[in-house]
Amino acid sequence: MTVTHSRAQRAAAEIYKILANGPDYERVPPLPETYWNACQRLLRMQEKARQRGWGAARNRVERRLLQVVADCSSHLHTLQEKLIETIRQRRLLNEQAIADDLRALSAEFDRVRIDLKHRSIAVETEPIVLQDIEFGRFRVVLNWISIPLYRAYRVIALAPHPASSKPDVTHPHVQEEALCEGDGQQAIRDALHQGRILDFFQLVRQILENYNPHNPYVRLEDWEACECHDCSDLIRDEGNRFRCASCEEDLCDACTIYCHDCGECFCADHSTRCPCCNKTYCCDCLAVCQQCHGKFCKECLDEQTCPQCRRATDEAEDAVDDFPAYDADGVETEELQTAHAAAAV
């Protein structure tokens, strides 16, 4: 899309106004007069100690002087760096040069849009392919009113092919539509603050078209690898990738738990062990003991009763047989009544 002359001029006028009249850059630190005055005072003390032959005092003064000189030098170095940065940032293009930059975007990118209402400029890259992995086109949207701020643009995947382990990573150097600028951070910042809009978009495109293996959000060799739900390790081999039959989360071979009843695989959240036989089961394949209400596998339950409760019942019933049933008057003995009560429990 060709950028019209009038639209480029209007956008350039706004961009120039924002950059020229925006908030001042960080104030340059003042000269380190305090340290300078301290240096002069210590020099006078050192000379006095030298003239009077005060060796110990002279040594103490010179050690202190060395430290103050170092502090003064450090502050001067900081002042120098701030001055260099301020001078570089104030090399602002004039309004006409910014307009020329905007019109030149059409020659660099197939699709360019200047939105005066939302004060944004958007360009689209060619399809990005890195080491045979296709990432599709990206739209870079610059909001010029936000240029004085830290992050003024977004990088949007038009046909997202995100990393399997991190759905918000659409490029090794793009996460949540934010570009990791790496070594290009200063160059991008300078281009924006100086009004070099064409250079800015070219720099962003250059980062998208290249892969830096030292600082990606996700490495290219791990792009299709998924994250195990239980241990968070990456599963690179498709043959070692399993899925929980309950929550459908991905699992590695080491974390996959098989149910001894239904034979399906499950994650740790949707599986457990039978407290009796210690075999693994999914939660749906366990049954409830009618007496203690614990969960057991069906093989360990006998008439809906777990072995422990069955054993307690049998012991109580045996105890009933060991006591005399009735006394001389034909009434149940106290021992029998107690045994019956225990058996009922």
GUROMI-292639 format. One record per residue: residue in one letter; z, x, y of N, C-alpha, C in turn. Coordinates in pm, whole numbers, plus 50000, padded with zeros to 5 digits. Atoms other than C-alpha are relative to their C-alpha. Layout:
# GUROMI-292639
 resn   nc3   nc1   nc2  cac3  cac1  cac2   cc3   cc1   cc2
    a     Z     X     Y     Z     X     Y     Z     X     Y
...
//
This chain:
# GUROMI-292639
 resn   nc3   nc1   nc2  cac3  cac1  cac2   cc3   cc1   cc2
    m 50000 50085 49881 50000 50000 50000 50000 50089 50125
    t 50012 49921 49878 49893 50144 50338 50104 49955 50102
    v 49901 50031 49897 50162 50165 50605 49927 49983 50133
    t 50070 50026 49875 50034 50006 50923 50061 50080 50114
    h 49954 49920 49885 50059 50188 51256 50119 49934 50070
    s 49893 50068 49926 50275 49923 51422 50131 49999 49921
    r 49878 50003 50082 50518 49896 51131 50065 50139 49996
    a 49948 49864 50002 50554 50275 51114 50067 50034 50133
    q 49944 49971 49868 50617 50296 51491 50134 49930 50020
    r 49876 50075 49983 50883 50026 51486 50112 50059 49914
    a 49899 49940 50087 51062 50179 51189 50043 50136 50053
    a 49970 49866 49948 51039 50528 51341 50092 49991 50122
    a 49917 50016 49882 51191 50403 51666 50145 49972 49961
    e 49863 50031 50043 51492 50260 51483 50065 50121 49934
    i 49945 49884 50070 51537 50568 51263 50040 50107 50102
    y 49969 49898 49899 51521 50800 51564 50125 49962 50079
    k 49885 50047 49923 51772 50589 51755 50130 50020 49921
    i 49881 49986 50084 52019 50591 51462 50040 50146 49987
    l 49970 49859 50020 51990 50966 51409 50041 50068 50131
    a 49971 49936 49871 51997 51058 51779 50132 49952 50059
    n 49881 50058 49938 52281 50825 51877 50111 49970 49900
    g 49899 50025 50102 52477 50820 51553 50126 50077 50029
    p 49873 49928 49981 52829 50956 51513 49977 50150 50001
    d 50013 49855 49992 52868 51321 51607 50037 50065 49868
    y 49964 49923 50118 52881 51575 51330 50143 50054 50017
    e 49863 49950 49997 53213 51725 51243 50017 50103 50112
    r 49979 49913 49884 53357 51899 51547 50018 50145 49956
    v 49989 49858 50030 53323 52276 51550 50142 50047 50030
    p 49863 49954 49976 53666 52442 51511 50008 50090 50124
    p 49986 49913 49882 53800 52618 51823 50014 50146 49959
    l 49979 49857 50025 53821 52994 51856 50146 50025 49959
    p 49863 49973 50049 54125 53140 51674 50081 50084 50101
    e 49930 49925 49896 54302 53240 51996 50141 50041 49959
    t 49863 49969 50044 54647 53228 51836 50002 50128 49917
    y 50006 49880 50084 54549 53486 51575 49958 50122 50083
    w 50047 49889 49916 54368 53697 51837 50115 50055 50085
    n 49885 49957 49919 54676 53704 52060 50103 50072 49914
    a 49905 49935 50090 54893 53793 51760 49952 50141 49965
    c 50056 49867 50028 54658 54083 51680 50029 50097 50116
    q 49977 49914 49884 54690 54218 52034 50148 50039 50011
    r 49857 49971 49991 55071 54189 52028 50041 50101 49893
    l 49966 49907 50108 55095 54366 51691 49942 50139 50024
    l 50057 49869 49966 54863 54642 51814 50089 50075 50099
    r 49910 49937 49903 55098 54706 52107 50127 50049 49931
    m 49880 49960 50073 55396 54715 51870 49972 50122 49912
    q 50035 49887 50084 55213 54954 51638 49991 50130 50080
    e 50013 49883 49915 55134 55190 51924 50137 50049 50046
    k 49865 49964 49956 55494 55184 52046 50075 50071 49886
    a 49933 49938 50114 55622 55261 51693 49943 50139 49973
    r 50063 49869 50024 55373 55549 51665 50052 50103 50099
    q 49955 49907 49896 55478 55704 51997 50145 50044 49979
    r 49859 49968 50015 55848 55691 51910 50035 50054 49861
    g 49975 49942 50131 55807 55811 51554 50076 49910 49906
    w 49931 50095 50088 55941 55496 51389 49910 49971 49879
    g 50093 50012 50114 55763 55540 51054 50013 49869 49924
    a 49979 50123 50078 55921 55247 50866 49955 49876 50079
    a 50039 50113 49917 55873 55006 51157 49848 49993 50014
    r 50146 49996 49986 55513 55120 51199 49932 49944 49874
    n 50059 50051 50125 55438 55050 50830 50010 49848 49991
    r 49983 50146 50005 55581 54698 50854 49904 49931 50096
    v 50089 50061 49901 55382 54622 51170 49856 50005 49953
    e 50140 49986 50043 55057 54753 51023 49968 49906 49884
    r 50023 50095 50109 55096 54543 50707 49985 49858 50055
    r 50011 50132 49937 55154 54235 50922 49869 49988 50078
    l 50124 50001 49923 54859 54327 51144 49880 49979 49908
    l 50109 50016 50096 54632 54355 50839 49984 49855 49958
    q 50005 50140 50041 54721 54000 50732 49947 49911 50112
    v 50044 50082 49887 54669 53852 51081 49852 50023 50029
    v 50143 49972 49981 54332 54028 51118 49916 49926 49896
    a 50071 50072 50106 54225 53879 50783 49992 49850 50031
    d 50000 50143 49964 54329 53529 50898 49904 49973 50116
    c 50089 50016 49886 54144 53575 51227 49854 50008 49956
    s 50136 49985 50051 53832 53692 51043 49955 49877 49922
    s 50032 50119 50078 53846 53392 50807 49966 49882 50091
    h 50028 50109 49906 53861 53147 51098 49869 50022 50073
    l 50128 49972 49934 53570 53320 51270 49883 49972 49906
    h 50106 50027 50098 53365 53296 50949 49977 49850 49986
    t 50012 50146 50006 53439 52922 50925 49928 49946 50123
    l 50067 50040 49876 53334 52880 51288 49852 50030 49993
    q 50140 49962 50011 53009 53063 51217 49924 49902 49909
    e 50065 50092 50093 52927 52839 50918 49981 49863 50062
    k 50010 50131 49936 52999 52522 51116 49891 49999 50108
    l 50103 49992 49898 52776 52637 51401 49861 49999 49938
    i 50130 49997 50068 52490 52714 51163 49963 49861 49949
    e 50026 50134 50052 52525 52372 50998 49968 49902 50111
    t 50026 50091 49889 52539 52190 51331 49862 50021 50060
    i 50133 49970 49944 52230 52367 51464 49890 49949 49907
    r 50099 50046 50096 52040 52289 51143 49988 49849 50001
    q 50002 50145 50005 52137 51923 51145 49943 49938 50128
    r 50047 50056 49874 52038 51876 51509 49851 50026 50024
    r 50144 49980 49986 51674 51976 51447 49928 49869 49969
    l 50051 50134 50023 51575 51613 51472 49854 49988 50046
    l 50139 50026 49962 51205 51519 51469 49997 49896 50111
    n 50014 50104 49898 51085 51317 51765 49947 49872 49937
    e 50036 50132 50052 50994 50952 51728 49858 49998 49942
    q 50138 50000 50046 50620 51015 51691 49986 50076 49868
    a 50006 49922 50124 50671 51280 51421 50056 49920 49882
    i 49944 50085 50106 50888 51037 51222 49898 49894 49959
    a 50102 50100 50029 50615 50772 51251 49886 50061 49918
    d 50106 49933 50076 50356 51022 51125 50045 50023 49855
    d 49945 49982 50134 50583 51097 50829 49992 49870 49919
    l 50002 50128 50069 50606 50728 50744 49858 49961 49957
    r 50138 50032 50036 50228 50682 50751 49949 50092 49889
    a 50044 49905 50103 50185 50991 50533 50052 49962 49861
    l 49948 50042 50129 50389 50823 50258 49892 49936 49913
    s 50105 50070 50076 50082 50617 50158 49910 50097 49926
    a 50083 49900 50066 49896 50936 50068 50073 50066 49884
    e 49919 49935 50103 50183 51060 49849 50040 49904 49888
    f 49954 50098 50098 50287 50739 49672 49906 49880 49999
    d 50092 50114 50013 50077 50452 49538 50057 49874 50064
    r 49937 50122 49950 50328 50188 49643 50109 50036 50100
    v 49906 49974 49891 50510 50205 49975 50027 49869 50073
    r 49966 50122 49927 50697 49926 50150 50103 50032 50106
    i 49904 49988 49891 50867 49930 50490 50049 49859 50034
    d 49940 50132 49977 51102 49633 50527 50080 50007 50129
    l 49933 49994 49871 51192 49595 50894 50124 49910 50004
    k 49888 50093 49999 51423 49300 50826 50124 50063 49937
    h 49887 49940 50071 51641 49490 50578 50015 50148 50033
    r 49993 49862 49953 51578 49826 50748 49997 50099 49882
    s 50011 49914 50118 51462 49995 50431 49856 50045 49979
    i 50129 49946 50040 51176 50206 50301 50006 50020 49850
    a 50002 49988 50145 51080 50188 49932 49868 50062 49955
    v 50119 49942 50062 50837 50401 49734 50018 49994 49849
    e 49995 50000 50146 50749 50398 49365 49935 50126 49946
    t 50053 49879 50062 50694 50705 49152 49899 49963 49893
    e 50081 50016 50121 50442 50753 48877 50095 49992 49881
    p 49912 50002 50119 50578 50696 48522 50056 50140 49970
    i 49932 49873 50026 50832 50968 48444 50009 50022 49848
    v 49990 49962 50141 50807 51146 48106 50062 50138 49993
    l 49930 49872 50017 51049 51423 48009 50014 50028 49851
    q 49993 49959 50140 51009 51601 47675 49965 49883 49907
    d 50056 50110 50081 50806 51309 47532 50084 49873 50003
    i 49922 50124 49984 51071 51052 47635 49952 49930 50126
    e 50055 50075 49887 50926 50783 47862 50111 49923 50071
    f 49899 50067 49919 51144 50657 48145 49940 49896 50095
    g 50067 50097 49915 50884 50452 48333 50003 50038 50147
    r 50001 49979 49855 50848 50417 48708 50139 49980 50059
    f 49875 50019 49925 51133 50445 48954 49966 49961 50143
    r 50013 50036 49859 51168 50280 49293 50115 50066 50076
    v 49901 49935 49916 51346 50488 49555 50009 49921 50130
    v 49981 50086 49884 51491 50268 49829 50096 50068 50097
    l 49919 49937 49895 51617 50428 50151 50037 49896 50105
    n 49952 50088 49895 51831 50218 50385 50030 50086 50122
    w 49987 49901 49892 51784 50401 50715 50122 49980 50088
    i 49879 50019 49919 52083 50242 50886 50119 50073 49938
    s 49889 49932 50069 52302 50419 50625 49980 50151 49993
    i 50026 49856 50008 52152 50767 50674 50120 50084 50045
    p 49883 49918 49962 52460 50895 50864 50112 50000 49897
    l 49897 50007 50102 52670 50795 50562 49966 50092 49883
    y 50018 49906 50110 52709 50986 50236 49882 49962 49912
    r 50105 50043 50092 52475 50777 50017 49919 49890 50065
    a 50082 50094 49925 52187 50605 50190 49884 49946 49917
    y 50115 50043 50078 51945 50546 49903 50040 49971 49855
    r 49981 50034 50140 51917 50406 49550 49876 50038 49921
    v 50111 49967 50090 51701 50509 49255 50004 49897 49887
    i 49999 50116 50088 51606 50200 49053 49892 50015 49894
    a 50097 49997 50110 51440 50209 48710 49931 49864 49990
    l 50073 50127 50002 51165 49945 48704 49981 49948 49858
    a 50006 50038 50141 51130 49943 48324 50103 50085 49927
    p 49892 49911 50046 51467 50084 48218 49991 50036 49852
    h 49984 49949 50137 51492 50298 47907 50130 50082 50002
    p 49872 49929 49982 51863 50382 47931 50041 50075 49874
    a 49943 49927 50113 52057 50620 47711 50073 49901 49909
    s 49936 50092 50094 52181 50448 47396 50151 49999 50015
    s 49854 49991 49989 52535 50570 47457 50054 49957 50135
    k 49956 50037 49865 52545 50486 47832 49893 49914 50065
    p 50103 50090 49948 52347 50179 47941 49976 50013 50151
    d 50017 49987 49855 52402 50263 48312 49928 50129 50038
    v 50074 49876 49974 52220 50599 48277 49854 49975 49966
    t 50142 50031 50020 51845 50537 48324 49912 50123 50007
    h 50070 49871 49989 51747 50903 48368 50109 50105 49981
    p 49894 49900 50018 51930 51224 48275 50078 50031 50127
    h 49932 49969 49875 52017 51260 48645 50021 49876 50087
    v 49979 50125 49925 52056 50892 48747 50100 49914 49925
    q 49901 50090 50057 52365 50682 48683 50039 49896 50104
    e 49969 50111 49911 52429 50339 48836 49918 50010 50130
    e 50098 49993 49891 52121 50390 49059 50031 50111 50100
    a 49966 49887 49914 52273 50708 49208 49945 50127 49938
    l 50061 49877 50048 52088 51038 49179 50097 50116 50010
    c 49925 49874 49996 52270 51357 49085 49906 50104 50061
    e 50095 49917 49925 52105 51582 49344 50008 50147 49962
    g 49988 49862 50044 52236 51909 49203 49976 50099 50112
    d 50029 49896 49901 52101 52213 49386 49920 49947 50118
    g 50080 50056 49891 51884 51984 49600 50081 49920 50100
    q 49917 50085 49914 52180 51816 49770 49986 50037 50148
    q 50006 49959 49860 52170 52023 50091 49862 49973 50058
    a 50137 50023 49952 51790 52000 50118 49976 49852 50029
    i 50015 50144 49979 51801 51620 50081 50078 49956 50123
    r 49917 50037 49884 52082 51591 50334 49934 50044 50130
    d 50067 49950 49878 51896 51808 50587 49878 49916 50033
    a 50122 50078 49977 51572 51612 50541 50034 49864 50063
    l 49962 50130 49946 51748 51281 50609 50052 50011 50143
    h 49939 49989 49867 51950 51397 50909 49902 50052 50104
    q 50101 49952 49905 51644 51561 51065 49883 49904 50013
    g 50107 50100 49989 51425 51253 51018 49876 50035 49920
    r 50116 49960 50080 51191 51422 50767 49995 49908 49876
    i 49998 50102 50103 51143 51105 50562 49907 50035 49884
    l 50093 49962 50105 50838 51230 50372 50060 50108 49910
    d 49936 49894 50078 51023 51545 50264 50111 49945 49911
    f 49891 50059 50078 51318 51335 50150 49947 49936 49873
    f 50053 50067 50119 51110 51119 49915 49936 50100 49903
    q 50058 49898 50088 50925 51423 49781 50107 50076 49924
    l 49890 49930 50067 51254 51598 49704 50060 49915 49889
    v 49944 50089 50103 51389 51296 49517 49903 49990 49882
    r 50099 50007 50108 51065 51264 49320 50000 50129 49916
    q 50000 49871 50071 51078 51634 49232 50117 50008 49902
    i 49884 49998 50090 51428 51594 49084 49975 49907 49881
    l 50028 50095 50108 51315 51290 48883 49898 50054 49901
    e 50106 49950 50087 51014 51475 48744 50041 50125 49922
    n 49954 49878 50069 51222 51769 48620 50135 49974 49934
    y 49876 50015 50077 51508 51807 48377 50082 50128 50009
    n 49906 49889 49993 51808 52031 48437 50099 49985 49885
    p 49912 50018 50118 51985 52083 48101 50145 50037 50026
    h 49864 49952 49974 52297 52221 48271 50093 49891 50054
    n 49909 50101 49943 52426 51905 48442 49946 49857 49989
    p 50045 50140 50013 52274 51582 48301 50115 49906 49969
    y 49902 50101 50041 52467 51261 48261 49994 49984 49848
    v 50022 50003 50145 52317 51245 47909 49887 50098 49971
    r 50103 49904 50036 52120 51526 47747 49882 49930 49935
    l 50119 50061 50057 51763 51449 47645 50007 49993 49848
    e 49990 50000 50146 51833 51547 47284 50098 49894 49949
    d 49905 50104 50039 52110 51283 47282 49962 49863 50055
    w 50037 50124 49931 51912 51010 47458 50005 49878 49909
    e 50002 50113 50093 51867 50791 47151 50128 49994 49918
    a 49875 49999 50076 52208 50883 47009 50095 49894 50056
    c 49905 50102 49956 52465 50604 47019 50142 50052 49980
    e 49860 49958 50007 52841 50632 47057 50076 49918 49898
    c 49919 50070 50099 53072 50548 46769 50111 49921 50070
    h 49902 50087 49936 53296 50257 46864 50143 50047 49979
    d 49863 49962 50034 53603 50404 46693 50039 50140 50047
    c 49963 49862 49967 53591 50782 46754 49929 50055 50122
    s 50075 49963 49879 53345 50799 47050 49906 50120 49980
    d 50097 49893 50025 53141 51074 46883 49859 49943 50005
    l 50139 50044 49996 52763 51060 46929 49941 50002 49859
    i 50067 50011 50130 52561 50947 46627 49853 50034 50023
    r 50137 49953 49975 52239 51149 46638 49906 49965 49886
    d 50081 50028 50117 52113 51079 46285 50003 49850 49970
    e 50005 50144 50024 51995 50722 46231 50055 49964 49862
    g 49948 50028 50133 52091 50751 45865 50151 49995 49993
    n 49854 50004 49993 52456 50795 45965 50051 49895 50096
    r 49963 50105 49904 52458 50493 46193 50020 49868 49927
    f 49967 50126 50064 52628 50175 46076 50047 49901 50108
    r 49961 50102 49901 52724 49849 46245 50104 49907 49939
    c 49894 50089 50045 53038 49642 46216 49944 49859 49982
    a 50051 50133 50029 52956 49308 46052 50068 49893 50084
    s 49927 50098 49920 53210 49135 46277 49964 50007 50148
    c 50026 49986 49855 53165 49275 46632 49867 50064 50032
    e 50131 49938 49986 52829 49452 46574 50001 50128 50084
    e 49993 49870 49932 52953 49775 46734 49951 50109 49905
    d 50051 49890 50081 52795 50102 46619 50115 50086 49948
    l 49898 49918 50064 52995 50321 46381 49935 50122 49934
    c 50047 49883 50074 52954 50672 46242 50043 49986 49854
    d 49970 50008 50142 52973 50737 45868 50150 50017 49973
    a 49858 49973 50025 53330 50872 45891 50090 49882 50037
    c 49915 50110 49953 53462 50563 46071 49967 49866 49934
    t 50039 50125 50063 53282 50299 45864 50096 49964 49886
    i 49906 50048 50101 53522 50092 45651 49934 49886 49923
    y 50064 50101 50085 53388 49891 45357 50105 49904 49943
    c 49912 50102 50057 53545 49566 45241 49977 49996 49849
    h 50010 50001 50145 53620 49567 44865 49964 49862 49945
    d 50033 50135 50045 53550 49194 44850 49855 49965 50033
    c 50135 50041 49961 53236 49113 45051 49901 50116 50003
    g 50089 49884 50002 53097 49469 45055 49942 50038 50134
    e 50053 49968 49867 53017 49465 45430 50082 50114 50062
    c 49927 49893 49932 53112 49750 45664 50060 49947 50132
    f 49926 50049 49884 53360 49705 45949 50061 50116 50077
    c 49929 49902 49919 53529 49891 46233 50150 49986 49975
    a 49855 50001 50023 53902 49964 46246 50065 49873 50056
    d 49941 50120 49939 53968 49659 46467 49983 49877 49912
    h 50028 50120 50080 53825 49416 46211 50015 50026 49851
    s 49971 49972 50140 53955 49565 45888 50146 50040 49987
    t 49862 49962 50026 54290 49637 45726 50015 50034 49851
    r 49974 49971 50140 54451 49734 45396 50093 49895 49941
    c 49908 50090 50071 54613 49509 45142 50131 50076 49980
    p 49871 49928 50012 54985 49604 45154 50045 50019 49856
    c 49960 49988 50139 55003 49568 44777 49919 50108 49928
    c 50085 49904 50071 54704 49760 44633 49946 50110 50090
    n 50041 49899 49900 54624 49955 44956 49848 50016 50009
    k 50145 49997 49985 54251 49880 44929 49961 49940 50135
    t 50046 50048 49869 54049 49813 45247 49923 49869 49985
    y 50066 50131 49997 53931 49463 45331 49974 49961 50144
    c 50018 50059 49867 53791 49279 45627 50105 49890 50017
    c 49893 50098 49972 54024 49032 45793 49972 49865 49936
    d 50034 50132 50053 53832 48730 45661 50018 49991 49849
    c 49990 50001 50146 53864 48834 45296 50144 50007 49950
    l 49860 50002 50040 54245 48838 45294 50054 49857 50001
    a 49938 50133 50008 54456 48536 45202 50149 50012 50032
    v 49861 50002 49957 54806 48433 45309 50091 49961 49886
    c 49896 50035 50098 55108 48434 45078 50076 49879 50052
    q 49937 50124 49956 55262 48089 45089 50151 50014 50022
    q 49856 49984 49983 55616 48227 45078 50034 50092 50119
    c 49965 49907 49891 55630 48535 45308 49898 49997 50114
    h 50108 50015 49900 55306 48449 45500 49932 50133 50036
    g 50075 49876 49982 55182 48807 45471 49859 49985 49948
    k 50139 50006 50043 54812 48879 45419 49975 50101 49889
    f 50027 49917 50118 54699 49014 45082 49860 49969 49951
    c 50130 50028 50061 54376 49049 44890 50018 49892 49894
    k 49993 50112 50095 54292 48763 44656 50036 50047 49860
    e 49966 49949 50134 54326 48985 44350 50150 50019 49983
    c 49856 49974 50009 54690 49058 44433 50084 49872 50009
    l 49926 50126 49990 54786 48693 44488 49994 49925 49867
    d 49991 50082 50122 54898 48476 44196 50053 49864 50042
    e 49966 50134 49952 54898 48108 44277 50048 50005 50144
    q 49974 49986 49856 54893 48202 44648 50136 50063 50029
    t 49872 49931 49983 55203 48419 44603 49980 50148 49974
    c 50015 49855 50016 55221 48795 44650 50094 50050 49891
    p 49916 49947 50110 55373 49016 44378 50148 50011 50038
    q 49860 49984 49960 55691 49081 44577 50072 49867 50000
    c 49936 50132 49998 55762 48715 44633 50008 49941 49858
    r 49995 50048 50138 55669 48634 44271 50113 50065 49924
    r 49894 49928 50068 55909 48901 44148 50137 49947 50042
    a 49873 50054 49952 56189 48765 44366 50028 49863 49941
    t 49984 50134 50057 56129 48414 44235 50038 50009 49853
    d 49969 49984 50143 56130 48529 43873 50143 50047 49980
    e 49864 49949 50012 56454 48721 43925 50102 49889 50027
    a 49908 50111 49969 56619 48413 44079 50005 49900 49886
    e 50003 50095 50112 56505 48192 43790 50075 50056 49880
    d 49926 49938 50109 56640 48443 43539 50151 49991 50024
    a 49858 50008 49967 56971 48438 43720 50057 49862 49969
    v 49954 50136 50029 56990 48060 43676 50034 49986 49852
    d 49976 50010 50145 56966 48098 43298 50125 50073 49956
    d 49884 49920 50038 57254 48345 43295 50133 49932 50030
    f 49875 50068 49962 57510 48101 43438 50018 49872 49917
    p 49976 50128 50070 57682 47807 43253 49956 49884 50087
    a 50060 50109 49923 57514 47485 43354 50106 49905 50055
    y 49905 50101 49955 57811 47247 43369 50141 50039 49959
    d 49861 49974 50035 58186 47261 43370 50049 49892 49902
    a 49945 50095 50098 58420 47056 43148 49985 49856 50042
    d 50015 50138 49950 58379 46751 43371 49855 49957 50013
    g 50142 50035 49993 57999 46759 43348 49937 50023 50136
    v 50052 49969 49866 57948 46891 43706 49941 50141 50000
    e 50061 49867 49993 57715 47182 43787 50102 50101 50053
    t 49907 49897 49956 57911 47500 43820 49957 50057 50136
    e 50030 49940 49868 57934 47677 44158 49899 50113 49987
    e 50094 49891 50020 57749 47979 44017 49859 49948 49983
    l 50132 50058 50020 57461 47756 43905 49940 49947 50129
    q 50046 50051 49873 57439 47590 44243 49949 50115 50091
    t 50042 49883 49919 57421 47934 44412 49867 50054 49948
    a 50125 49948 50060 57152 48048 44167 49883 49908 50032
    h 50108 50095 49966 56948 47731 44228 49956 50019 50146
    a 50032 49981 49859 56972 47790 44603 49916 50127 50019
    a 50075 49874 49989 56848 48151 44561 49859 49982 49944
    a 50133 50022 50060 56562 48037 44337 49913 49918 50094
    a 50079 50084 49906 56458 47777 44593 49944 50081 50114
    v 50047 49913 49892 56432 48045 44860 49881 50082 49955
//
